[in-house]
């Protein structure tokens, strides 16, 4: 039984975690970069960068002298789906500070990028563009002259047979008679050797692919490693979703608190205004009450003066009446009574006498 030697790089988790059909092959990418130690790596079809950044992570970790190029339009296709500009911008923002010293994101079609690479210069090529048979056949044939003598080519989705995927057909054609190994998990990954001289670990992988007693063990080992990475990604994704939900909830709480604070502040201002108006009313009422009290006291004083005056007048009237009564009862009044009667009669006589020349 041929078994491949595992290296410590294989058991690492990727730094870039994102939903991807490629995530289950990250442990193998770590292993392959360590085993092959390529001088130039090119990926055709990068999308969110899970496979590409896994290779870059291994290259940086191992301190390899290797130039890396990711070629993609970053607009999507009928198999990967079409997506917006944020996919490229997010990847570029992540990629530049970490791997920009030895890696480039080449935004172009695969055919446009070919002329920028010299022949016999690429040691590791990953083809993961449009997955129809004609498209993958064209990509492989067009880029084959650029491959070095002992290059390795990766084909993703060799185990998909629906939605017009044709990678499995091409894989069956080109793998026959060449060093190769195919993984079935993660939609399938074909590993193709075009030369006849490879590092011992890579030779062991290709040898395992030809032995029924070994192929299952290698597939199972990398499938379990890949599932561990996928579970890690699922957990991380769930944590990110929970954090995002918590951030939204916290933002909603903050918004509601600010709204309540605003309402409280408005009510406080209104209460202060109402208290000021109440103080004004109380002050005005106090002034009015004092004025009313002053007026009432004035009226009371006037009433008291009037009552005192009335009492004094009544006393004088009484005194006068007593004096008159006393005078009437006096002797002089009685003696002069005949004289007063004559005087009254004389006035009447004189009033009725017609004097000559006076009147008619």
SERO-4910 file (N, C-alpha, C, O; in steps of 0.05 Angstrom, whole numbers):
BEGIN
 pado doro    nc1    nc2    nc3   cac1   cac2   cac3    cc1    cc2    cc3    oc1    oc2    oc3
  Unk    A     17    -24      0      0      0      0     18     25      0     35     28     17
  Unk    A     13     42    -20     29     67    -21     14     89     -5     -9     94    -10
  Unk    A     28    101     14     17    122     29     33    147     26     57    146     22
  Unk    A     20    170     26     34    195     22     42    206     48     29    203     69
  Unk    A     65    220     49     74    232     74     59    259     79     58    276     61
  Unk    A     48    262    103     34    287    109     54    306    122     73    298    136
  Unk    A     51    331    116     67    352    127     50    369    146     26    368    145
  Unk    A     63    385    163     49    400    184     31    422    172     11    430    184
  Unk    A     38    431    148     22    452    135     -6    442    130    -25    458    130
  Unk    A     -9    416    125    -35    404    117    -56    409    138    -80    412    132
  Unk    A    -48    411    163    -67    411    185    -75    439    195    -87    442    215
  Unk    A    -67    459    180    -74    486    187   -101    494    176   -112    482    157
  Unk    A   -113    514    189   -138    525    179   -132    549    162   -112    563    167
  Unk    A   -148    554    141   -142    578    124   -148    604    139   -166    606    155
  Unk    A   -132    624    132   -137    651    143   -162    663    132   -178    676    146
  Unk    A   -166    659    105   -190    670     92   -212    649     93   -210    628     81
  Unk    A   -233    656    107   -256    638    110   -279    651     96   -287    674    102
  Unk    A   -290    637     76   -313    647     61   -329    624     50   -317    603     45
  Unk    A   -355    627     46   -371    605     34   -360    598      6   -358    616    -11
  Unk    A   -353    573      2   -341    565    -23   -343    535    -27   -341    520     -7
  Unk    A   -347    526    -52   -346    498    -58   -318    486    -56   -315    462    -56
  Unk    A   -298    504    -54   -270    495    -54   -260    491    -26   -238    480    -22
  Unk    A   -275    499     -5   -264    499     22   -255    472     31   -236    470     48
  Unk    A   -267    450     22   -260    423     31   -233    414     19   -223    393     27
  Unk    A   -223    429      0   -197    421    -12   -174    438     -2   -151    435    -11
  Unk    A   -179    456     17   -158    473     27   -135    457     40   -112    464     35
  Unk    A   -141    436     56   -118    420     67   -101    408     45    -76    406     48
  Unk    A   -113    400     23    -97    388      1    -80    410    -12    -57    405    -19
  Unk    A    -91    434    -15    -75    456    -27    -51    462    -10    -29    466    -20
  Unk    A    -55    462     17    -32    466     35    -11    444     31     13    449     29
  Unk    A    -21    419     29     -3    397     26     12    399      0     36    395     -1
  Unk    A     -2    405    -22     10    405    -49     31    426    -52     52    422    -63
  Unk    A     25    450    -41     45    472    -43     70    464    -28     93    469    -38
  Unk    A     67    452     -5     91    443     10    106    420     -4    130    420     -5
  Unk    A     90    402    -16    103    379    -30    115    387    -57    137    377    -63
  Unk    A    102    404    -72    112    411    -99    131    435    -98    150    435   -114
  Unk    A    127    454    -81    142    478    -78    146    492   -106    168    494   -116
  Unk    A    124    501   -117    125    513   -144    139    540   -144    141    554   -123
  Unk    A    150    548   -167    162    574   -171    142    594   -182    145    619   -178
  Unk    A    121    584   -195    100    602   -205     73    587   -204     71    564   -212
  Unk    A     54    601   -193     27    590   -190      7    609   -203      8    633   -198
  Unk    A    -10    597   -220    -31    613   -234    -57    599   -229    -60    575   -232
  Unk    A    -77    616   -223   -105    605   -219   -123    619   -239   -123    644   -242
  Unk    A   -138    603   -254   -158    614   -273   -186    611   -261   -197    589   -261
  Unk    A   -197    633   -251   -223    632   -238   -219    632   -208   -215    611   -196
  Unk    A   -221    655   -196   -214    658   -167   -238    664   -149   -239    656   -126
  Unk    A   -258    678   -161   -282    685   -146   -274    699   -119   -261    719   -120
  Unk    A   -282    687    -96   -277    701    -71   -249    694    -59   -242    704    -37
  Unk    A   -234    678    -73   -206    674    -66   -199    653    -46   -177    653    -35
  Unk    A   -217    634    -39   -212    614    -19   -188    596    -28   -169    593    -12
  Unk    A   -189    585    -52   -168    567    -61   -142    583    -66   -120    574    -58
  Unk    A   -144    606    -78   -120    622    -85   -106    631    -60    -81    629    -58
  Unk    A   -121    642    -40   -108    652    -16    -98    629      1    -79    634     17
  Unk    A   -109    605     -1    -98    582     13    -70    576      2    -51    571     18
  Unk    A    -66    577    -24    -40    573    -36    -21    595    -27      2    589    -21
  Unk    A    -30    620    -28    -13    642    -19     -5    640     10     17    646     18
  Unk    A    -24    631     26    -18    627     55      4    607     59     22    611     75
  Unk    A      2    584     45     23    563     47     49    573     37     70    568     49
  Unk    A     50    588     15     75    599      4     88    618     23    112    617     27
  Unk    A     72    635     36     83    654     55     93    639     80    115    645     90
  Unk    A     78    619     89     85    604    113    112    589    108    129    588    126
  Unk    A    115    578     84    138    562     78    161    579     67    184    569     63
  Unk    A    156    605     64    176    624     54    188    615     27    212    615     23
  Unk    A    170    606      9    178    598    -17    183    622    -35    170    643    -32
  Unk    A    200    618    -55    204    638    -76    185    631    -98    192    615   -116
  Unk    A    162    643    -98    141    635   -117    124    660   -124    115    674   -106
  Unk    A    120    665   -149    103    686   -158     75    675   -164     72    654   -177
  Unk    A     55    689   -155     27    679   -157     10    699   -173     13    724   -170
  Unk    A     -8    688   -189    -26    705   -205    -54    693   -205    -58    670   -212
  Unk    A    -73    709   -198   -101    701   -199   -114    716   -222   -115    741   -223
  Unk    A   -125    701   -241   -136    712   -266   -167    708   -265   -176    686   -263
  Unk    A   -181    731   -267   -210    729   -265   -221    756   -274   -208    777   -271
  Unk    A   -246    756   -285   -259    782   -291   -274    792   -266   -281    815   -265
  Unk    A   -279    774   -247   -295    780   -223   -322    792   -229   -331    811   -217
  Unk    A   -335    779   -249   -363    786   -255   -381    761   -253   -405    764   -252
  Unk    A   -368    737   -252   -383    712   -250   -389    700   -277   -383    711   -298
  Unk    A   -402    677   -276   -411    663   -300   -436    646   -294   -446    648   -272
  Unk    A   -445    631   -314   -470    617   -310   -469    595   -289   -489    586   -278
  Unk    A   -444    585   -283   -441    564   -263   -436    575   -236   -448    567   -216
  Unk    A   -417    594   -234   -411    606   -208   -432    626   -200   -434    633   -176
  Unk    A   -448    635   -219   -468    657   -214   -455    684   -219   -430    687   -217
  Unk    A   -471    703   -224   -461    730   -229   -463    746   -203   -482    742   -187
  Unk    A   -444    764   -199   -443    778   -174   -433    806   -178   -424    814   -200
  Unk    A   -433    822   -157   -427    850   -159   -397    856   -154   -381    839   -149
  Unk    A   -391    882   -156   -364    892   -153   -352    886   -125   -328    886   -122
  Unk    A   -369    883   -105   -360    880    -78   -343    854    -74   -326    853    -56
  Unk    A   -347    834    -91   -331    809    -89   -302    815    -94   -284    806    -79
  Unk    A   -297    830   -116   -269    836   -123   -258    856   -102   -235    852    -93
  Unk    A   -273    876    -95   -262    897    -77   -256    885    -49   -236    893    -37
  Unk    A   -273    867    -40   -268    854    -14   -242    837    -15   -226    838      3
  Unk    A   -239    821    -37   -216    805    -40   -191    822    -43   -170    816    -30
  Unk    A   -192    843    -59   -169    860    -63   -160    873    -37   -136    875    -31
  Unk    A   -179    882    -21   -173    894      5   -160    874     24   -142    882     40
  Unk    A   -168    849     23   -156    828     40   -128    820     29   -110    816     44
  Unk    A   -126    817      3   -103    805    -10    -78    824    -10    -56    815     -4
  Unk    A    -82    849    -16    -60    867    -20    -41    869      4    -17    866      0
  Unk    A    -51    874     28    -32    877     51    -19    851     59      3    851     71
  Unk    A    -31    828     53    -21    802     62     -2    790     42     20    779     49
  Unk    A    -10    790     16      5    776     -4     15    793    -28     25    782    -47
  Unk    A     11    818    -26     18    836    -48     47    836    -56     54    844    -79
  Unk    A     65    827    -39     93    827    -45    101    805    -65    121    808    -79
  Unk    A     85    784    -68     91    763    -87     68    754   -104     70    735   -119
  Unk    A     45    767   -100     21    758   -114      6    782   -127      7    804   -117
  Unk    A     -8    776   -149    -23    796   -163    -50    785   -171    -53    762   -178
  Unk    A    -71    803   -169    -97    797   -179    -99    809   -207    -97    833   -210
  Unk    A   -102    792   -228   -102    800   -255   -131    800   -265   -143    779   -269
  Unk    A   -142    824   -269   -170    826   -276   -172    827   -307   -170    848   -319
  Unk    A   -177    804   -318   -180    801   -347   -192    774   -353   -196    757   -335
  Unk    A   -198    769   -379   -206    742   -387   -182    724   -387   -159    734   -388
  Unk    A   -187    698   -388   -164    679   -389   -148    683   -414   -123    682   -414
  Unk    A   -162    686   -437   -148    688   -462   -131    714   -464   -110    714   -475
  Unk    A   -142    736   -452   -127    761   -453   -101    759   -436    -82    773   -442
  Unk    A   -102    743   -415    -79    741   -397    -56    723   -407    -34    726   -398
  Unk    A    -63    706   -426    -43    686   -435    -17    699   -445      5    690   -438
  Unk    A    -19    721   -460      4    733   -472     23    745   -452     46    751   -459
  Unk    A     15    749   -428     32    760   -407     49    739   -393     65    746   -375
  Unk    A     47    714   -401     63    693   -389     79    679   -410     69    672   -432
  Unk    A    104    675   -404    122    662   -423    117    632   -422    106    621   -403
  Unk    A    125    618   -444    122    589   -445    140    575   -424    161    586   -416
  Unk    A    131    552   -415    147    535   -397    154    550   -371    176    548   -361
  Unk    A    134    565   -360    139    581   -336    121    576   -312    127    586   -290
  Unk    A    100    560   -316     81    556   -294     84    528   -283     81    508   -298
  Unk    A     89    526   -257     93    499   -245     67    488   -234     63    464   -232
  Unk    A     48    506   -226     23    497   -215      1    514   -227      1    538   -224
  Unk    A    -18    501   -241    -41    515   -254    -67    503   -242    -71    479   -242
  Unk    A    -84    521   -234   -111    513   -224   -132    524   -243   -134    549   -246
  Unk    A   -147    507   -256   -168    515   -275   -195    512   -262   -203    490   -255
  Unk    A   -208    534   -258   -234    534   -243   -252    556   -254   -264    571   -239
  Unk    A   -253    558   -282   -270    578   -294   -297    566   -301   -309    551   -286
  Unk    A   -307    573   -325   -332    562   -334   -329    532   -338   -308    523   -348
  Unk    A   -349    516   -329   -344    487   -326   -357    470   -348   -360    446   -345
  Unk    A   -364    482   -370   -373    466   -393   -349    451   -405   -326    459   -401
  Unk    A   -354    430   -419   -332    415   -431   -316    432   -450   -291    432   -448
  Unk    A   -329    446   -467   -315    463   -487   -298    484   -474   -276    489   -483
  Unk    A   -309    497   -453   -294    518   -440   -269    508   -426   -248    519   -428
  Unk    A   -272    485   -412   -249    474   -397   -229    463   -417   -204    466   -413
  Unk    A   -238    450   -438   -220    441   -459   -204    463   -471   -179    461   -475
  Unk    A   -217    485   -477   -204    509   -488   -183    520   -469   -161    526   -477
  Unk    A   -191    523   -443   -172    534   -423   -147    516   -421   -125    526   -420
  Unk    A   -151    490   -420   -128    472   -416   -110    473   -441    -86    475   -438
  Unk    A   -121    472   -464   -105    472   -489    -91    499   -492    -68    500   -500
  Unk    A   -105    521   -486    -93    548   -490    -70    553   -471    -50    565   -479
  Unk    A    -72    543   -446    -51    549   -426    -30    527   -424    -10    530   -410
  Unk    A    -33    505   -438    -14    483   -436     14    491   -444     33    483   -431
  Unk    A     18    507   -465     46    515   -472     59    531   -450     84    533   -449
  Unk    A     44    544   -433     56    560   -411     65    543   -388     78    553   -369
  Unk    A     59    517   -388     66    500   -366     94    490   -367    105    484   -389
  Unk    A    107    487   -344    134    477   -343    134    447   -348    113    434   -350
  Unk    A    158    435   -351    160    408   -360    147    388   -340    135    369   -348
  Unk    A    149    394   -314    137    377   -294    116    392   -278    115    390   -254
  Unk    A     99    406   -292     77    421   -280     55    403   -270     52    380   -279
  Unk    A     40    413   -251     16    400   -240     -8    418   -246     -7    442   -242
  Unk    A    -30    406   -256    -54    421   -262    -77    410   -245    -81    386   -243
  Unk    A    -92    429   -233   -115    422   -216   -140    429   -231   -143    450   -243
  Unk    A   -160    410   -231   -186    415   -243   -207    411   -222   -210    389   -210
  Unk    A   -222    432   -216   -243    430   -196   -269    420   -209   -273    424   -233
  Unk    A   -286    408   -194   -313    399   -202   -312    375   -222   -328    373   -240
  Unk    A   -293    357   -217   -291    333   -234   -313    313   -227   -318    293   -241
  Unk    A   -327    317   -204   -347    298   -195   -376    310   -197   -393    302   -182
  Unk    A   -379    329   -215   -406    341   -219   -415    334   -247   -400    336   -267
  Unk    A   -440    324   -249   -451    315   -275   -478    326   -281   -495    313   -292
  Unk    A   -483    351   -273   -508    364   -279   -503    393   -286   -481    403   -284
  Unk    A   -524    407   -295   -523    435   -302   -503    442   -323   -491    464   -324
  Unk    A   -498    423   -341   -479    428   -363   -450    426   -356   -433    433   -372
  Unk    A   -443    416   -332   -415    413   -324   -403    391   -341   -414    369   -344
  Unk    A   -379    396   -352   -366    377   -369   -337    371   -361   -323    359   -377
  Unk    A   -329    380   -337   -301    376   -329   -295    346   -327   -273    338   -333
  Unk    A   -314    330   -318   -310    301   -315   -303    288   -342   -287    270   -343
  Unk    A   -315    298   -363   -309    286   -390   -280    292   -398   -265    275   -407
  Unk    A   -272    318   -394   -245    325   -401   -225    310   -383   -204    300   -392
  Unk    A   -232    307   -358   -214    293   -339   -210    264   -348   -188    254   -347
  Unk    A   -231    251   -355   -229    223   -364   -211    221   -389   -197    201   -393
  Unk    A   -212    241   -406   -196    240   -430   -166    245   -425   -149    231   -435
  Unk    A   -160    266   -409   -132    274   -407   -117    260   -384    -92    260   -384
  Unk    A   -132    248   -365   -118    235   -343   -108    207   -351    -90    196   -338
  Unk    A   -120    195   -371   -113    168   -379    -84    167   -389    -76    182   -407
  Unk    A    -68    150   -376    -40    147   -385    -22    168   -373      2    168   -379
  Unk    A    -32    186   -356    -15    207   -343    -16    203   -313    -35    192   -303
  Unk    A      4    213   -299      3    213   -270    -21    230   -260    -24    253   -269
  Unk    A    -37    219   -243    -60    234   -234    -71    223   -208    -65    201   -200
  Unk    A    -88    239   -195   -103    231   -172   -129    247   -172   -128    271   -177
  Unk    A   -151    234   -165   -177    248   -164   -189    244   -137   -193    222   -127
  Unk    A   -197    267   -125   -212    267   -100   -242    270   -108   -249    284   -127
  Unk    A   -259    256    -93   -288    257    -99   -303    276    -82   -325    284    -89
  Unk    A   -293    283    -59   -307    301    -41   -305    330    -51   -289    335    -69
  Unk    A   -321    347    -40   -320    376    -48   -324    380    -78   -311    397    -90
  Unk    A   -343    365    -90   -349    366   -119   -327    355   -137   -329    356   -161
  Unk    A   -307    344   -125   -286    331   -140   -263    349   -147   -267    373   -153
  Unk    A   -239    339   -145   -215    354   -153   -195    335   -166   -186    315   -155
  Unk    A   -189    341   -191   -170    326   -206   -142    338   -204   -139    362   -207
  Unk    A   -122    321   -199    -94    329   -197    -79    315   -220    -76    291   -219
  Unk    A    -69    331   -239    -57    319   -263    -28    327   -265    -20    350   -262
  Unk    A    -11    306   -270     18    311   -275     24    309   -304     16    289   -317
  Unk    A     37    329   -315     44    328   -344     72    318   -350     79    313   -372
  Unk    A     88    316   -329    116    307   -333    121    279   -322    103    264   -318
  Unk    A    146    274   -317    153    248   -307    173    249   -284    185    228   -276
  Unk    A    177    273   -272    196    276   -250    184    295   -230    182    319   -235
  Unk    A    178    285   -206    165    301   -186    178    296   -159    191    275   -155
  Unk    A    175    314   -140    184    308   -112    172    282   -102    150    274   -112
  Unk    A    185    269    -83    176    243    -73    147    243    -63    132    224    -68
  Unk    A    139    264    -49    112    265    -38     92    266    -60     71    252    -59
  Unk    A     97    281    -82     78    282   -104     78    256   -119     57    247   -128
  Unk    A    102    243   -122    103    217   -135     86    197   -119     73    180   -131
  Unk    A     88    199    -92     72    180    -76     42    185    -80     27    165    -80
  Unk    A     34    210    -83      5    215    -88     -4    203   -114    -24    190   -115
  Unk    A     12    207   -135      5    195   -161      5    164   -160    -11    151   -173
  Unk    A     24    153   -145     25    124   -142      0    114   -128    -11     93   -135
  Unk    A     -8    128   -107    -32    120    -92    -57    121   -110    -75    105   -107
  Unk    A    -57    139   -130    -80    141   -148    -83    117   -166   -104    113   -178
  Unk    A    -62    101   -168    -63     78   -186    -68     52   -170    -70     30   -182
  Unk    A    -69     53   -144    -72     29   -127    -99     30   -112   -104     49    -96
  Unk    A   -116     11   -117   -142     10   -104   -139      9    -73   -156     19    -59
  Unk    A   -117     -3    -64   -114     -6    -35   -106     20    -22   -108     22      3
  Unk    A    -96     39    -37    -86     64    -26   -105     88    -32   -107    106    -16
  Unk    A   -118     87    -55   -133    111    -63   -155    117    -43   -160    141    -38
  Unk    A   -168     97    -33   -190    102    -14   -180    114     12   -194    132     23
  Unk    A   -157    105     22   -146    116     47   -138    145     43   -144    161     61
  Unk    A   -126    152     21   -118    180     16   -143    198     13   -144    220     24
  Unk    A   -162    188     -2   -187    203     -6   -201    208     21   -210    230     27
  Unk    A   -202    187     37   -216    189     63   -201    209     81   -214    225     95
  Unk    A   -175    207     82   -159    225     99   -164    254     92   -169    271    109
  Unk    A   -162    261     66   -166    289     58   -195    297     60   -201    321     64
  Unk    A   -213    278     56   -242    285     59   -248    293     88   -262    312     93
  Unk    A   -236    278    107   -240    284    136   -227    311    142   -239    328    157
  Unk    A   -203    316    132   -190    342    137   -207    364    125   -211    386    137
  Unk    A   -216    359    100   -233    380     87   -259    385    102   -268    408    104
  Unk    A   -271    364    113   -296    368    128   -291    383    154   -308    399    162
  Unk    A   -268    379    166   -261    394    190   -259    424    183   -268    441    199
  Unk    A   -246    430    160   -244    458    152   -272    469    146   -278    492    153
  Unk    A   -289    453    132   -316    462    126   -332    467    152   -347    487    154
  Unk    A   -329    449    171   -343    453    196   -333    478    211   -348    493    222
  Unk    A   -306    482    209   -295    506    221   -306    531    207   -312    551    221
  Unk    A   -308    529    181   -319    552    166   -349    556    173   -358    579    177
  Unk    A   -364    534    175   -392    536    182   -395    549    210   -413    566    214
  Unk    A   -378    540    228   -379    551    255   -372    581    255   -385    597    267
  Unk    A   -350    587    240   -342    615    238   -364    632    225   -369    655    233
  Unk    A   -376    620    204   -398    635    190   -421    639    209   -433    661    210
  Unk    A   -428    619    225   -450    622    245   -443    643    265   -460    659    273
  Unk    A   -417    643    274   -409    664    293   -410    691    280   -419    710    293
  Unk    A   -402    693    255   -403    720    241   -432    729    239   -438    752    243
  Unk    A   -450    710    232   -478    717    230   -489    726    257   -504    746    259
  Unk    A   -481    711    278   -491    718    305   -480    745    313   -494    762    325
  Unk    A   -454    750    307   -443    776    313   -456    799    298   -462    820    308
  Unk    A   -462    793    272   -475    813    256   -503    818    266   -512    841    268
  Unk    A   -517    796    274   -544    800    285   -543    815    311   -560    832    317
  Unk    A   -523    808    328   -520    822    353   -514    851    348   -524    869    362
  Unk    A   -496    856    328   -490    884    322   -515    899    313   -519    922    321
  Unk    A   -532    886    297   -556    899    288   -575    903    312   -586    925    315
  Unk    A   -576    883    330   -593    886    353   -583    908    371   -598    924    381
  Unk    A   -556    908    375   -544    928    392   -549    956    380   -554    975    394
  Unk    A   -547    957    353   -551    983    340   -580    992    343   -586   1015    347
  Unk    A   -599    972    341   -627    978    345   -632    987    374   -647   1006    379
  Unk    A   -619    973    393   -622    981    421   -611   1010    425   -623   1026    438
  Unk    A   -588   1015    412   -576   1041    415   -594   1062    403   -598   1084    414
  Unk    A   -606   1055    379   -624   1074    367   -649   1079    384   -658   1102    387
  Unk    A   -660   1058    396   -683   1061    413   -676   1077    438   -692   1093    447
  Unk    A   -653   1071    449   -644   1086    473   -641   1116    466   -650   1133    481
  Unk    A   -628   1121    443   -625   1149    435   -653   1162    430   -657   1185    437
  Unk    A   -671   1146    419   -698   1157    414   -712   1163    441   -724   1184    444
  Unk    A   -709   1144    460   -721   1148    486   -708   1172    500   -721   1188    513
  Unk    A   -681   1174    498   -667   1196    510   -677   1223    498   -681   1243    512
  Unk    A   -681   1223    471   -692   1247    458   -720   1253    468   -726   1277    473
  Unk    A   -736   1233    471   -763   1237    481   -763   1248    510   -778   1266    517
  Unk    A   -745   1236    526   -742   1245    554   -733   1274    555   -742   1290    571
  Unk    A   -713   1280    538   -703   1307    537   -725   1327    529   -727   1349    541
  Unk    A   -741   1319    509   -763   1336    500   -783   1340    522   -793   1362    527
  Unk    A   -790   1317    536   -809   1319    558   -798   1336    581   -812   1351    594
  Unk    A   -772   1333    586   -759   1350    607   -761   1379    600   -768   1395    618
  Unk    A   -756   1386    575   -758   1414    567   -787   1424    570   -792   1446    579
  Unk    A   -806   1407    561   -834   1414    563   -842   1417    592   -857   1435    599
  Unk    A   -832   1399    610   -838   1401    638   -827   1427    650   -840   1440    666
  Unk    A   -802   1434    642   -790   1459    651   -806   1483    642   -810   1502    657
  Unk    A   -816   1481    617   -832   1503    607   -858   1505    622   -867   1527    629
  Unk    A   -870   1482    627   -895   1481    642   -891   1492    670   -908   1507    681
  Unk    A   -869   1484    682   -863   1494    709   -859   1524    709   -867   1538    728
  Unk    A   -845   1534    688   -841   1563    686   -868   1577    683   -873   1598    696
  Unk    A   -885   1565    665   -912   1578    662   -928   1577    688   -941   1596    695
  Unk    A   -926   1554    703   -940   1552    729   -929   1573    748   -944   1585    764
  Unk    A   -903   1577    748   -891   1597    766   -901   1625    759   -907   1641    777
  Unk    A   -902   1630    733   -912   1656    724   -941   1659    733   -949   1681    743
  Unk    A   -957   1638    729   -985   1639    738   -988   1643    768  -1004   1659    777
  Unk    A   -971   1629    783   -972   1632    812   -964   1660    820   -976   1672    838
  Unk    A   -943   1671    807   -935   1698    813   -957   1718    806   -962   1737    822
  Unk    A   -969   1714    783   -991   1732    775  -1014   1729    794  -1026   1749    801
  Unk    A  -1021   1704    801  -1043   1700    820  -1036   1713    847  -1054   1724    860
  Unk    A  -1011   1710    855  -1003   1722    881  -1007   1753    879  -1017   1765    898
  Unk    A   -998   1764    857  -1002   1793    854  -1031   1800    853  -1040   1820    866
  Unk    A  -1047   1785    838  -1076   1791    837  -1089   1788    864  -1106   1804    872
  Unk    A  -1080   1766    879  -1092   1762    905  -1085   1785    924  -1101   1794    940
  Unk    A  -1060   1794    922  -1052   1817    939  -1068   1842    931  -1075   1857    949
  Unk    A  -1073   1846    905  -1088   1869    897  -1117   1867    907  -1129   1886    916
  Unk    A  -1128   1842    904  -1155   1838    914  -1156   1843    944  -1174   1855    954
  Unk    A  -1136   1833    958  -1135   1836    987  -1133   1866    994  -1146   1876   1012
  Unk    A  -1116   1880    978  -1113   1909    983  -1140   1923    978  -1148   1940    994
  Unk    A  -1153   1916    956  -1178   1929    950  -1199   1923    971  -1215   1940    979
  Unk    A  -1200   1897    979  -1220   1890   1000  -1215   1905   1026  -1233   1915   1039
  Unk    A  -1188   1907   1033  -1182   1922   1057  -1190   1951   1054  -1199   1964   1073
  Unk    A  -1185   1962   1030  -1194   1990   1025  -1224   1993   1027  -1234   2012   1039
  Unk    A  -1238   1974   1015  -1268   1975   1017  -1276   1973   1046  -1295   1987   1055
  Unk    A  -1263   1955   1061  -1270   1951   1089  -1266   1977   1105  -1282   1985   1121
  Unk    A  -1243   1990   1098  -1237   2016   1112  -1258   2037   1105  -1267   2052   1122
  Unk    A  -1265   2038   1079  -1285   2058   1070  -1312   2052   1084  -1326   2070   1093
  Unk    A  -1318   2026   1085  -1344   2018   1098  -1344   2026   1127  -1363   2036   1138
  Unk    A  -1321   2021   1140  -1319   2028   1168  -1321   2058   1172  -1334   2068   1190
  Unk    A  -1308   2074   1154  -1310   2103   1155  -1339   2112   1151  -1350   2129   1165
  Unk    A  -1353   2099   1131  -1381   2106   1125  -1399   2099   1149  -1417   2114   1157
  Unk    A  -1393   2076   1161  -1409   2068   1184  -1404   2087   1207  -1423   2095   1221
  Unk    A  -1379   2095   1211  -1373   2114   1233  -1387   2141   1228  -1398   2154   1246
  Unk    A  -1385   2150   1202  -1398   2175   1195  -1429   2173   1198  -1441   2192   1209
  Unk    A  -1440   2151   1190  -1469   2147   1193  -1476   2148   1223  -1496   2160   1231
  Unk    A  -1461   2134   1238  -1466   2134   1268  -1465   2162   1279  -1481   2170   1296
  Unk    A  -1444   2177   1270  -1441   2205   1280  -1465   2222   1271  -1475   2238   1287
  Unk    A  -1473   2218   1245  -1496   2234   1236  -1521   2226   1250  -1538   2243   1258
  Unk    A  -1524   2201   1254  -1548   2192   1269  -1548   2204   1297  -1569   2211   1308
  Unk    A  -1524   2204   1308  -1522   2216   1336  -1529   2245   1335  -1544   2255   1353
  Unk    A  -1519   2260   1315  -1525   2289   1313  -1555   2293   1308  -1567   2311   1320
  Unk    A  -1566   2276   1290  -1595   2278   1284  -1611   2274   1310  -1630   2288   1317
  Unk    A  -1603   2254   1324  -1617   2247   1349  -1614   2271   1369  -1634   2279   1382
  Unk    A  -1590   2281   1370  -1585   2304   1388  -1602   2328   1380  -1613   2342   1396
  Unk    A  -1603   2332   1353  -1619   2355   1343  -1648   2351   1349  -1662   2369   1358
  Unk    A  -1657   2327   1344  -1686   2321   1350  -1692   2325   1380  -1713   2336   1387
  Unk    A  -1674   2317   1397  -1678   2321   1425  -1679   2351   1433  -1694   2360   1449
  Unk    A  -1660   2366   1419  -1659   2395   1424  -1685   2408   1415  -1696   2425   1429
  Unk    A  -1694   2400   1392  -1720   2411   1381  -1743   2404   1400  -1759   2421   1406
  Unk    A  -1743   2379   1407  -1765   2371   1425  -1764   2386   1451  -1784   2394   1463
  Unk    A  -1740   2389   1461  -1736   2403   1486  -1744   2432   1483  -1756   2444   1501
  Unk    A  -1738   2444   1459  -1745   2472   1455  -1776   2475   1453  -1787   2494   1464
  Unk    A  -1788   2455   1439  -1817   2457   1437  -1831   2455   1464  -1852   2467   1468
  Unk    A  -1820   2441   1481  -1831   2438   1508  -1824   2461   1527  -1832   2462   1550
  Unk    A  -1808   2479   1516  -1799   2501   1534  -1821   2522   1537  -1839   2523   1520
  Unk    A  -1820   2540   1558  -1840   2561   1563  -1840   2582   1541  -1862   2592   1534
  Unk    A  -1817   2589   1531  -1816   2610   1511  -1830   2601   1486  -1842   2617   1472
  Unk    A  -1829   2576   1480  -1842   2566   1456  -1872   2568   1459  -1886   2575   1440
  Unk    A  -1881   2560   1483  -1909   2561   1487  -1919   2590   1487  -1941   2595   1476
  Unk    A  -1905   2609   1499  -1913   2637   1501  -1916   2650   1473  -1934   2665   1467
  Unk    A  -1897   2642   1456  -1896   2654   1429  -1914   2640   1410  -1913   2646   1386
  Unk    A  -1930   2621   1418  -1947   2606   1399  -1967   2624   1386  -1970   2621   1361
  Unk    A  -1982   2644   1400  -2002   2661   1387  -1988   2678   1366  -1999   2683   1345
  Unk    A  -1964   2688   1372  -1949   2705   1353  -1942   2689   1328  -1944   2700   1306
  Unk    A  -1935   2666   1330  -1928   2650   1307  -1952   2644   1290  -1951   2644   1265
  Unk    A  -1976   2640   1303  -2000   2635   1288  -2008   2660   1273  -2016   2658   1250
  Unk    A  -2007   2685   1286  -2013   2710   1272  -1995   2714   1249  -2003   2723   1228
  Unk    A  -1971   2708   1252  -1951   2712   1231  -1959   2695   1207  -1957   2705   1184
  Unk    A  -1967   2671   1211  -1974   2653   1189  -1999   2663   1175  -2001   2662   1151
  Unk    A  -2019   2674   1191  -2044   2684   1179  -2038   2709   1163  -2049   2712   1142
  Unk    A  -2022   2726   1174  -2015   2751   1160  -2003   2745   1133  -2008   2759   1114
  Unk    A  -1986   2726   1132  -1973   2719   1106  -1994   2711   1085  -1993   2718   1062
  Unk    A  -2014   2696   1095  -2035   2687   1077  -2052   2710   1067  -2059   2711   1044
  Unk    A  -2058   2730   1085  -2074   2754   1078  -2059   2770   1057  -2070   2777   1036
  Unk    A  -2035   2775   1062  -2019   2791   1044  -2016   2778   1017  -2013   2791    996
  Unk    A  -2015   2751   1017  -2012   2737    991  -2037   2740    974  -2036   2739    950
  Unk    A  -2062   2743    987  -2087   2743    972  -2096   2771    966  -2116   2774    951
  Unk    A  -2084   2793    976  -2093   2821    972  -2083   2830    944  -2060   2825    937
  Unk    A  -2102   2843    927  -2094   2853    901  -2089   2883    905  -2107   2899    912
  Unk    A  -2066   2891    901  -2058   2918    904  -2062   2934    878  -2057   2923    856
  Unk    A  -2071   2959    880  -2076   2976    857  -2050   2978    840  -2029   2984    851
  Unk    A  -2054   2974    812  -2032   2976    794  -2014   2953    793  -1994   2952    778
  Unk    A  -2021   2933    809  -2004   2909    809  -2021   2887    798  -2042   2880    809
  Unk    A  -2013   2875    776  -2028   2854    764  -2052   2865    750  -2052   2888    743
  Unk    A  -2074   2849    745  -2098   2857    731  -2122   2844    743  -2144   2848    734
***
